Amino acid sequence: MNIIPENLKKYQKFISLVLKYRNSDILSAASDKALDELAEDQELSEESNRYTSPEELVEDLKNMGPTYVKIGQTLSTRPDLLPEPYLLALASLQDDVEEIPYSEIQKIVEEELGTKISKAFLSFDIQPLASASIGQVHKAVLRSGKEVAVKIQRPGIRKNFLEDLDTLKELSDLAVKHSKTAKKYGINDVLDEMRHILIHELDYNREAQNLIALGKNLEKFEHIVIPQPVLDYSTSKILTMDFVDGQKITSVHGIQKTETDFSVLIDELVEAYLQQIIFDGFAHADPHPGNVHLTKDRKIALMDLGMVAKFSPNLQEQILKLLIAISKYNGEEVSKVLLEISQDDKNADIIGFKKEINRIVLDSQNRNAAEMQTGKMLIRMNKIAAEKGIRIAVELNILGKILLNLDQIVAVLAPQYDLAESMKQILEKMMVKKMAHEAQPENFFAQLIETKKLAENLPERLNKITENLAQNQFQLKIDAIDEERFTDAFQKVANRISIALIIAALIIGSSLLMRVPNFQIFGISIAMFFFIIASVFGLWLAYKMVMKDEDFKRKK
């Protein structure tokens, strides 16, 4: 690893964070202090010894820069690495950073569009609407009179991201090389996953396509708005899209909630997200309250499609079964589905896992939206699975984060909303819809092809079977046990029984010969002579049983 002087600050920044939380439960619970080896000779300061909270970690990540903010958001989907309080705090992590000077904004826009900003736009607000870790948003008006929001990527952000990620890559490789625990948790693999996610989020062309895809998928929902991109004014570093005139969900005050019934909006929002996850397999993966706005005409706008989640058809079905089981408070079915989409090692505590899951599901019964949090429940389930030696599909961790943020939105707009009953009705309707969709003719083409292959090959295979039966050559090969090892084991048992009988006979014979006087061989009593022989055989047999059987086991 080459640590060059200009990178010392980056290493110092990360190691300082590790040292600060070295004695908190975050490291001990996540990796049994896997990084202690890197700092065992360094003294802890008073700052690192004092109690640190999940909220404090969130603030520290914000202060360390955009890369660490995004890493924190990604880590919120890894219950196998972090304790539950940190997962919940990181799942709600939002960034709020310094504004980019307008002079730099103007320069980036003009370089990307290849024209003066005054020619491209009728007006362009100097003050930003929002400033985040990756980009800054300004309101503008196109020459056509259309109001738009323009998101501009921070200058040098890609370079900074890659440098920070390279620094962390070197440190993670060092940890994996020298720490068994870091290797066990695959710290370098986690970092590779983060790198993949972050690089995708830096490409605004990809986000523009995500907006188009999600807008098409949710076009039937009258109260859900997905701002569409203006592709002629968008590049990999600039994203121009419809302007949404509204406010963050979290800024909705009490009077608005009292005067307005948001239940219709919530119904559509919940159904829209369930459709994304279960039916479309393509979902807005970061619906924290800052990315969900209430428009002036009482609609919900979903913003920021840089991070999306994708679910395979098989996983969609399993998630549908899982959510139905949760809505019916069926703990046994919940644990069954979770085990179907997971992997477990030989020491996994399956019984303990089922018991804990059943308890969580039953405890969630009869709670309103403000109390019952499906997302939090899923994160807890993932955490329990990790503790019991069970690895659940990573997509379920992402699902937990999506539903956690959705729970918060529902609780803000309608605290008494019966989320469980609503989900139950929507899921039942969605199941019928999914079955009808799968019953369409185009979905049977794959099965028809397989049936065609079977029909073509079946006569030839049946002919071979009947011919072998007629010639008495039909054989069934069953790979059940190793016959040779089975026979060897029986032979060992038989040999040892025979030797044991001989030893017993020698001991009994020696005892009888003790009564015969003056009967010696080489000056030793014949009885004692045979007793010594029996003792030698006995010790040899004990050695074979203890030592050689271990070799036998290792050969399995």
C-alpha positions as CSV (number, residue, x, y, z in Angstrom):
1,M,0.0,0.0,0.0
2,N,1.5,3.4,-1.0
3,I,0.6,6.1,1.4
4,I,1.7,9.3,-0.3
5,P,1.9,12.6,1.6
6,E,-1.1,14.3,-0.1
7,N,-3.3,11.4,1.0
8,L,-2.3,11.6,4.7
9,K,-5.2,13.8,5.5
10,K,-7.6,11.3,4.0
11,Y,-6.2,8.4,6.0
12,Q,-6.1,10.6,9.2
13,K,-9.7,11.5,8.7
14,F,-10.9,7.9,8.5
15,I,-8.6,6.6,11.3
16,S,-9.8,9.4,13.5
17,L,-13.4,8.3,12.9
18,V,-12.5,4.7,13.7
19,L,-10.7,5.7,16.9
20,K,-13.6,7.9,18.1
21,Y,-16.1,5.0,17.8
22,R,-13.6,2.3,18.8
23,N,-15.1,1.8,22.3
24,S,-18.7,2.3,21.2
25,D,-21.0,-0.6,20.4
26,I,-20.8,0.1,16.7
27,L,-17.5,-1.6,16.2
28,S,-17.9,-4.3,18.9
29,A,-21.3,-5.3,17.5
30,A,-20.4,-5.0,13.8
31,S,-17.1,-6.8,13.7
32,D,-15.9,-7.7,17.1
33,K,-13.5,-4.8,16.9
34,A,-12.0,-6.0,13.7
35,L,-10.0,-2.8,13.2
36,D,-8.4,-2.9,16.6
37,E,-5.3,-4.4,15.0
38,L,-4.8,-1.2,13.0
39,A,-4.7,1.0,16.0
40,E,-3.6,-1.1,18.9
41,D,-0.5,1.0,19.6
42,Q,-2.4,4.4,19.6
43,E,-3.8,5.9,22.8
44,L,-7.4,6.9,22.9
45,S,-8.2,10.5,23.6
46,E,-10.9,11.7,26.0
47,E,-13.0,12.4,23.0
48,S,-12.9,8.7,21.9
49,N,-13.7,7.4,25.4
50,R,-16.9,9.3,25.9
51,Y,-20.3,7.9,24.9
52,T,-21.1,8.3,21.2
53,S,-24.7,8.1,19.9
54,P,-26.0,7.1,16.4
55,E,-27.1,10.7,15.9
56,E,-23.5,11.9,16.6
57,L,-22.2,9.4,14.0
58,V,-24.7,10.9,11.4
59,E,-23.3,14.4,12.1
60,D,-19.7,13.2,11.9
61,L,-20.3,11.6,8.5
62,K,-21.9,14.8,7.3
63,N,-18.8,16.7,8.4
64,M,-16.4,14.3,6.7
65,G,-17.9,15.0,3.3
66,P,-20.2,13.7,0.6
67,T,-18.5,10.4,0.1
68,Y,-19.0,9.4,3.8
69,V,-22.6,10.6,3.7
70,K,-23.4,8.3,0.8
71,I,-21.5,5.5,2.5
72,G,-23.6,6.0,5.6
73,Q,-26.8,5.8,3.5
74,T,-25.5,2.6,1.9
75,L,-24.5,1.0,5.3
76,S,-28.1,1.6,6.5
77,T,-29.0,-1.5,4.5
78,R,-26.4,-3.8,6.2
79,P,-27.8,-5.1,9.5
80,D,-25.1,-7.8,9.5
81,L,-22.5,-5.0,10.0
82,L,-24.2,-2.4,12.3
83,P,-26.3,-2.4,15.5
84,E,-30.0,-1.5,15.0
85,P,-29.9,2.0,16.5
86,Y,-27.2,3.0,13.9
87,L,-29.1,1.4,11.1
88,L,-32.2,3.4,11.9
89,A,-30.2,6.7,12.2
90,L,-28.3,6.1,9.0
91,A,-31.5,5.2,7.1
92,S,-32.7,8.7,7.7
93,L,-29.4,10.3,6.9
94,Q,-29.8,13.4,4.7
95,D,-27.1,15.7,3.6
96,D,-27.2,19.5,3.8
97,V,-23.9,21.1,2.7
98,E,-22.4,24.4,1.6
99,E,-23.8,26.1,-1.4
100,I,-21.8,26.1,-4.7
101,P,-21.1,29.7,-5.7
102,Y,-23.3,30.9,-8.6
103,S,-20.2,31.7,-10.7
104,E,-19.2,28.0,-10.7
105,I,-22.8,27.0,-11.4
106,Q,-22.9,29.2,-14.4
107,K,-19.5,27.9,-15.7
108,I,-20.6,24.2,-15.4
109,V,-24.0,24.9,-17.1
110,E,-22.4,26.7,-20.0
111,E,-19.7,24.1,-20.5
112,E,-22.1,21.3,-20.4
113,L,-24.8,22.9,-22.7
114,G,-22.3,24.6,-25.0
115,T,-24.0,27.9,-24.9
116,K,-24.5,30.9,-22.7
117,I,-26.8,30.4,-19.7
118,S,-28.8,33.5,-20.8
119,K,-29.4,31.9,-24.2
120,A,-30.4,28.5,-22.9
121,F,-32.8,29.9,-20.3
122,L,-35.2,32.8,-20.1
123,S,-34.3,33.1,-16.4
124,F,-32.1,31.2,-14.0
125,D,-32.3,31.8,-10.2
126,I,-29.1,32.7,-8.5
127,Q,-30.2,31.3,-5.1
128,P,-30.5,27.5,-5.1
129,L,-33.6,25.6,-4.0
130,A,-31.5,22.9,-2.3
131,S,-27.8,22.0,-1.9
132,A,-26.8,18.4,-1.4
133,S,-23.6,16.3,-1.3
134,I,-23.6,15.5,-5.0
135,G,-25.4,18.4,-6.6
136,Q,-27.3,21.7,-6.2
137,V,-30.7,22.5,-7.6
138,H,-31.7,25.9,-9.1
139,K,-35.1,27.0,-10.5
140,A,-35.1,28.2,-14.1
141,V,-37.4,29.0,-16.9
142,L,-36.9,27.7,-20.4
143,R,-37.3,29.9,-23.5
144,S,-40.6,28.2,-24.1
145,G,-41.8,29.5,-20.7
146,K,-41.7,26.1,-19.0
147,E,-40.6,26.2,-15.4
148,V,-37.9,23.7,-14.6
149,A,-35.5,22.6,-11.8
150,V,-31.9,22.3,-12.9
151,K,-29.6,20.0,-10.8
152,I,-25.9,20.7,-11.3
153,Q,-23.3,18.3,-10.1
154,R,-20.7,19.7,-7.8
155,P,-17.3,20.5,-9.5
156,G,-14.7,17.8,-8.9
157,I,-17.2,15.6,-7.0
158,R,-16.4,12.5,-9.1
159,K,-12.7,12.9,-8.5
160,N,-13.2,13.4,-4.8
161,F,-15.5,10.4,-4.5
162,L,-13.0,8.1,-6.3
163,E,-10.1,9.4,-4.2
164,D,-12.0,8.8,-1.0
165,L,-13.1,5.3,-2.2
166,D,-9.6,4.4,-3.2
167,T,-8.3,5.4,0.2
168,L,-11.0,3.3,1.9
169,K,-10.2,0.5,-0.5
170,E,-6.5,0.4,0.6
171,L,-7.5,0.5,4.2
172,S,-10.1,-2.3,3.8
173,D,-7.6,-4.5,1.9
174,L,-5.2,-4.0,4.8
175,A,-7.9,-4.9,7.3
176,V,-8.9,-8.0,5.4
177,K,-5.3,-9.1,5.0
178,H,-4.5,-8.8,8.8
179,S,-7.9,-9.4,10.4
180,K,-9.9,-12.6,10.3
181,T,-13.0,-10.8,11.4
182,A,-12.7,-8.1,8.6
183,K,-12.3,-11.0,6.1
184,K,-15.3,-12.8,7.6
185,Y,-17.6,-9.8,7.1
186,G,-16.1,-9.1,3.6
187,I,-15.3,-5.4,4.2
188,N,-13.7,-5.1,0.8
189,D,-16.8,-6.6,-0.9
190,V,-19.0,-4.1,1.0
191,L,-16.9,-1.2,-0.3
192,D,-17.0,-2.6,-3.9
193,E,-20.8,-2.6,-3.6
194,M,-20.8,1.0,-2.4
195,R,-18.5,2.1,-5.2
196,H,-20.9,0.6,-7.8
197,I,-23.9,2.4,-6.3
198,L,-22.2,5.8,-6.0
199,I,-20.7,5.8,-9.5
200,H,-24.2,5.1,-10.9
201,E,-25.6,8.0,-8.8
202,L,-23.0,10.4,-10.3
203,D,-24.4,9.8,-13.8
204,Y,-27.4,12.2,-14.4
205,N,-28.2,10.5,-17.7
206,R,-29.0,7.4,-15.8
207,E,-31.1,9.3,-13.4
208,A,-33.0,10.9,-16.3
209,Q,-33.9,7.4,-17.6
210,N,-35.0,6.3,-14.2
211,L,-37.4,9.3,-14.0
212,I,-38.9,8.3,-17.4
213,A,-39.2,4.7,-16.4
214,L,-40.8,5.4,-13.0
215,G,-43.1,8.0,-14.5
216,K,-44.4,5.5,-17.0
217,N,-44.9,2.8,-14.4
218,L,-46.9,5.1,-12.1
219,E,-48.8,7.1,-14.7
220,K,-52.2,5.6,-13.5
221,F,-51.8,7.2,-10.1
222,E,-53.6,10.6,-10.2
223,H,-52.0,12.0,-7.0
224,I,-48.4,10.8,-7.6
225,V,-46.1,13.1,-9.5
226,I,-42.7,12.1,-11.0
227,P,-40.9,15.1,-12.5
228,Q,-39.9,14.3,-16.1
229,P,-36.5,15.2,-17.5
230,V,-35.9,17.7,-20.3
231,L,-33.4,15.6,-22.2
232,D,-32.2,18.4,-24.5
233,Y,-31.0,20.3,-21.5
234,S,-29.5,17.4,-19.6
235,T,-26.1,15.8,-19.6
236,S,-24.2,13.4,-17.3
237,K,-23.5,16.5,-15.0
238,I,-26.7,18.5,-15.5
239,L,-30.3,17.2,-15.1
240,T,-33.1,19.6,-16.1
241,M,-36.6,18.4,-15.1
242,D,-40.1,19.6,-14.4
243,F,-40.3,22.1,-11.5
244,V,-42.4,20.9,-8.6
245,D,-44.0,23.6,-6.6
246,G,-44.4,22.2,-3.1
247,Q,-42.9,21.5,0.3
248,K,-41.1,18.6,2.0
249,I,-43.5,16.2,3.8
250,T,-41.8,16.9,7.1
251,S,-42.6,20.6,6.9
252,V,-46.4,20.0,6.8
253,H,-47.7,21.8,9.9
254,G,-50.5,20.8,12.2
255,I,-53.1,23.1,10.7
256,Q,-52.7,21.5,7.3
257,K,-53.1,18.0,8.8
258,T,-56.2,19.1,10.7
259,E,-57.9,20.7,7.7
260,T,-56.9,18.1,5.1
261,D,-57.7,14.4,4.9
262,F,-54.6,12.9,3.5
263,S,-55.9,9.3,3.6
264,V,-56.5,9.2,-0.2
265,L,-52.9,10.4,-0.8
266,I,-51.6,7.8,1.6
267,D,-53.6,5.1,-0.1
268,E,-52.1,5.9,-3.5
269,L,-48.6,6.4,-2.1
270,V,-48.6,3.0,-0.3
271,E,-50.1,1.3,-3.4
272,A,-47.6,3.0,-5.7
273,Y,-44.6,1.7,-3.7
274,L,-46.0,-1.8,-3.4
275,Q,-46.5,-1.8,-7.1
276,Q,-42.9,-0.7,-7.7
277,I,-41.5,-3.4,-5.4
278,I,-43.8,-6.3,-6.2
279,F,-45.1,-5.8,-9.7
280,D,-42.6,-3.6,-11.5
281,G,-39.4,-4.8,-9.8
282,F,-38.1,-1.2,-10.1
283,A,-38.4,1.1,-7.1
284,H,-37.4,4.5,-5.9
285,A,-34.9,3.4,-3.3
286,D,-34.4,6.6,-1.3
287,P,-37.8,8.0,-0.3
288,H,-36.6,9.8,2.8
289,P,-38.9,12.8,3.7
290,G,-36.5,15.2,1.9
291,N,-37.1,13.5,-1.4
292,V,-40.9,13.4,-1.0
293,H,-42.8,16.7,-1.5
294,L,-46.4,17.7,-1.0
295,T,-47.4,19.9,-4.0
296,K,-49.7,22.9,-3.7
297,D,-52.4,21.1,-5.6
298,R,-52.3,18.3,-2.9
299,K,-50.3,15.7,-4.8
300,I,-47.2,13.8,-3.7
301,A,-44.0,14.2,-5.8
302,L,-41.2,11.7,-5.7
303,M,-37.8,13.3,-6.2
304,D,-34.2,12.2,-6.7
305,L,-34.1,9.0,-8.7
306,G,-30.3,8.6,-8.5
307,M,-30.7,5.5,-6.3
308,V,-33.1,2.8,-7.4
309,A,-33.7,-0.8,-6.4
310,K,-34.4,-3.7,-8.7
311,F,-36.1,-6.9,-7.7
312,S,-36.1,-10.2,-9.7
313,P,-39.4,-11.9,-10.6
314,N,-38.8,-14.6,-8.0
315,L,-38.0,-12.1,-5.3
316,Q,-41.1,-10.1,-6.1
317,E,-43.2,-13.1,-5.4
318,Q,-41.4,-13.9,-2.2
319,I,-41.8,-10.3,-1.0
320,L,-45.5,-10.4,-1.8
321,K,-45.9,-13.5,0.4
322,L,-43.8,-11.9,3.1
323,L,-45.8,-8.7,3.3
324,I,-49.1,-10.5,3.2
325,A,-47.9,-12.7,6.1
326,I,-46.8,-9.6,8.0
327,S,-50.1,-7.9,7.4
328,K,-51.9,-11.0,8.8
329,Y,-49.5,-11.2,11.8
330,N,-48.5,-14.7,10.7
331,G,-45.1,-15.1,12.3
332,E,-44.5,-18.7,11.1
333,E,-45.2,-17.8,7.5
334,V,-42.9,-14.8,7.8
335,S,-40.0,-16.8,9.1
336,K,-40.6,-19.5,6.4
337,V,-40.5,-16.9,3.6
338,L,-37.4,-15.3,5.0
339,L,-35.6,-18.6,5.2
340,E,-36.6,-19.4,1.6
341,I,-34.7,-16.2,0.3
342,S,-31.7,-16.7,2.5
343,Q,-28.6,-18.8,3.0
344,D,-27.5,-20.2,6.3
345,D,-24.3,-21.8,7.6
346,K,-24.1,-25.2,9.3
347,N,-24.2,-23.6,12.8
348,A,-27.3,-21.4,12.1
349,D,-29.8,-21.2,14.9
350,I,-33.0,-21.8,12.9
351,I,-35.2,-22.5,15.8
352,G,-34.0,-19.4,17.7
353,F,-34.6,-17.3,14.5
354,K,-38.2,-18.6,14.1
355,K,-38.9,-17.8,17.7
356,E,-37.6,-14.3,17.5
357,I,-39.4,-13.5,14.2
358,N,-42.7,-14.8,15.6
359,R,-42.3,-12.6,18.7
360,I,-41.6,-9.5,16.6
361,V,-44.6,-10.1,14.3
362,L,-47.0,-10.7,17.3
363,D,-45.8,-7.5,19.1
364,S,-46.7,-5.4,16.0
365,Q,-50.4,-6.3,16.3
366,N,-53.0,-3.6,16.8
367,R,-50.7,-0.6,16.2
368,N,-51.4,2.6,14.2
369,A,-49.1,4.2,11.6
370,A,-47.3,6.2,14.3
371,E,-46.4,3.0,16.2
372,M,-46.3,0.2,13.7
373,Q,-43.2,0.5,11.4
374,T,-43.0,-2.3,8.8
375,G,-39.6,-1.0,7.7
376,K,-38.2,-1.0,11.2
377,M,-39.6,-4.5,11.7
378,L,-37.8,-5.7,8.5
379,I,-34.5,-4.1,9.6
380,R,-34.8,-5.9,13.0
381,M,-35.6,-9.2,11.2
382,N,-32.4,-8.8,9.1
383,K,-30.4,-8.0,12.2
384,I,-31.8,-11.1,14.0
385,A,-31.0,-13.2,10.9
386,A,-27.4,-12.0,10.9
387,E,-27.0,-12.8,14.6
388,K,-28.4,-16.3,14.1
389,G,-26.0,-17.1,11.2
390,I,-28.5,-16.5,8.4
391,R,-27.8,-14.3,5.4
392,I,-30.9,-12.8,3.9
393,A,-30.9,-11.5,0.3
394,V,-29.5,-7.9,0.3
395,E,-32.6,-6.7,-1.6
396,L,-34.6,-7.3,1.5
397,N,-32.3,-4.9,3.4
398,I,-33.0,-2.3,0.8
399,L,-36.7,-3.0,1.1
400,G,-36.5,-2.4,4.8
401,K,-34.9,1.0,4.2
402,I,-37.6,1.9,1.7
403,L,-40.5,0.9,4.0
404,L,-38.8,2.6,7.0
405,N,-38.9,6.0,5.1
406,L,-42.4,5.3,3.9
407,D,-43.5,4.6,7.5
408,Q,-42.2,8.0,8.5
409,I,-44.1,9.8,5.7
410,V,-47.3,8.0,6.6
411,A,-46.9,8.8,10.3
412,V,-46.4,12.5,9.5
413,L,-49.4,12.9,7.2
414,A,-51.8,10.6,9.0
415,P,-50.7,9.3,12.4
416,Q,-53.9,7.3,12.9
417,Y,-53.8,5.7,9.5
418,D,-54.4,1.9,9.7
419,L,-51.3,0.9,7.6
420,A,-51.6,-2.8,8.2
421,E,-55.2,-3.0,7.0
422,S,-54.5,-0.8,4.0
423,M,-51.5,-3.0,3.0
424,K,-53.5,-6.1,3.4
425,Q,-56.2,-4.9,1.0
426,I,-53.7,-3.6,-1.5
427,L,-51.6,-6.7,-1.4
428,E,-54.6,-9.0,-1.9
429,K,-55.7,-6.9,-4.9
430,M,-52.1,-6.9,-6.2
431,M,-51.9,-10.7,-5.9
432,V,-55.0,-11.1,-8.1
433,K,-53.5,-8.7,-10.6
434,K,-50.2,-10.5,-10.6
435,M,-51.8,-13.9,-11.2
436,A,-53.9,-12.4,-14.0
437,H,-50.8,-10.9,-15.6
438,E,-48.8,-14.2,-15.4
439,A,-51.8,-16.0,-17.0
440,Q,-51.4,-14.0,-20.2
441,P,-50.3,-16.1,-23.2
442,E,-46.9,-14.3,-23.7
443,N,-45.9,-15.5,-20.2
444,F,-46.3,-19.2,-21.2
445,F,-43.8,-19.0,-24.1
446,A,-40.9,-20.4,-22.1
447,Q,-43.0,-23.2,-20.7
448,L,-44.3,-24.0,-24.3
449,I,-40.7,-24.2,-25.5
450,E,-39.7,-26.6,-22.7
451,T,-42.9,-28.7,-23.4
452,K,-41.9,-28.8,-27.1
453,K,-38.4,-30.1,-26.2
454,L,-39.9,-32.7,-23.9
455,A,-42.3,-33.9,-26.6
456,E,-39.5,-34.1,-29.1
457,N,-37.1,-36.1,-26.9
458,L,-39.7,-38.3,-25.0
459,P,-40.2,-41.1,-27.7
460,E,-36.4,-41.7,-28.0
461,R,-35.9,-41.8,-24.3
462,L,-38.8,-44.1,-23.7
463,N,-37.5,-46.4,-26.4
464,K,-34.1,-46.6,-24.7
465,I,-35.7,-47.4,-21.3
466,T,-37.9,-50.2,-22.7
467,E,-35.0,-51.6,-24.7
468,N,-32.8,-51.8,-21.6
469,L,-35.6,-53.3,-19.6
470,A,-36.1,-56.0,-22.2
471,Q,-32.4,-56.9,-22.2
472,N,-32.2,-56.8,-18.5
473,Q,-29.7,-53.9,-18.6
474,F,-31.7,-51.3,-16.8
475,Q,-29.8,-49.8,-13.9
476,L,-30.5,-47.2,-11.3
477,K,-27.6,-45.3,-9.8
478,I,-28.2,-43.9,-6.3
479,D,-25.6,-41.8,-4.7
480,A,-26.6,-42.4,-1.1
481,I,-23.6,-43.7,0.8
482,D,-20.0,-44.5,0.1
483,E,-20.1,-48.3,0.0
484,E,-16.3,-48.8,0.3
485,R,-16.2,-46.6,3.4
486,F,-19.2,-48.4,4.8
487,T,-17.6,-51.8,4.3
488,D,-14.3,-50.6,5.8
489,A,-16.1,-49.3,8.9
490,F,-17.7,-52.7,9.5
491,Q,-14.4,-54.5,8.9
492,K,-12.7,-52.2,11.5
493,V,-15.5,-53.0,14.0
494,A,-15.2,-56.8,13.4
495,N,-11.4,-56.7,13.7
496,R,-11.5,-54.8,17.0
497,I,-14.1,-57.1,18.5
498,S,-11.9,-60.1,17.6
499,I,-8.8,-58.4,19.1
500,A,-10.8,-57.5,22.2
501,L,-11.9,-61.1,22.6
502,I,-8.3,-62.3,22.3
503,I,-7.1,-59.8,24.9
504,A,-9.9,-60.9,27.3
505,A,-9.0,-64.6,26.8
506,L,-5.3,-63.8,27.5
507,I,-6.2,-62.0,30.7
508,I,-8.5,-64.8,31.9
509,G,-6.0,-67.4,30.9
510,S,-3.2,-65.5,32.8
511,S,-5.4,-65.4,35.9
512,L,-5.9,-69.2,35.8
513,L,-2.2,-69.9,35.2
514,M,-1.3,-67.9,38.3
515,R,-2.2,-71.0,40.3
516,V,0.4,-73.2,38.4
517,P,3.7,-73.0,40.4
518,N,7.2,-73.0,38.9
519,F,6.0,-72.7,35.3
520,Q,8.2,-70.0,33.6
521,I,9.4,-68.8,30.2
522,F,12.7,-67.0,30.1
523,G,12.6,-66.7,33.8
524,I,9.2,-64.9,33.8
525,S,6.0,-66.5,35.2
526,I,3.9,-67.8,32.2
527,A,0.9,-66.0,33.7
528,M,2.7,-62.7,33.9
529,F,4.1,-63.2,30.3
530,F,0.6,-63.5,28.8
531,F,-0.7,-60.7,30.9
532,I,2.1,-58.4,29.5
533,I,1.1,-59.5,26.0
534,A,-2.5,-58.7,26.7
535,S,-1.6,-55.2,28.0
536,V,0.5,-54.4,24.9
537,F,-2.3,-55.4,22.6
538,G,-4.8,-53.4,24.7
539,L,-2.6,-50.2,24.5
540,W,-2.2,-50.7,20.8
541,L,-5.9,-51.1,20.3
542,A,-6.6,-47.9,22.3
543,Y,-4.0,-46.0,20.2
544,K,-5.7,-47.2,17.0
545,M,-9.1,-46.1,18.2
546,V,-8.0,-42.7,19.5
547,M,-5.5,-41.6,16.9
548,K,-6.3,-43.5,13.7
549,D,-10.0,-42.8,13.9
550,E,-9.3,-39.1,13.8
551,D,-7.4,-39.6,10.5
552,F,-10.4,-41.6,9.3
553,K,-12.7,-38.7,10.1
554,R,-10.5,-36.2,8.3
555,K,-10.6,-38.3,5.1
556,K,-14.4,-37.9,4.9
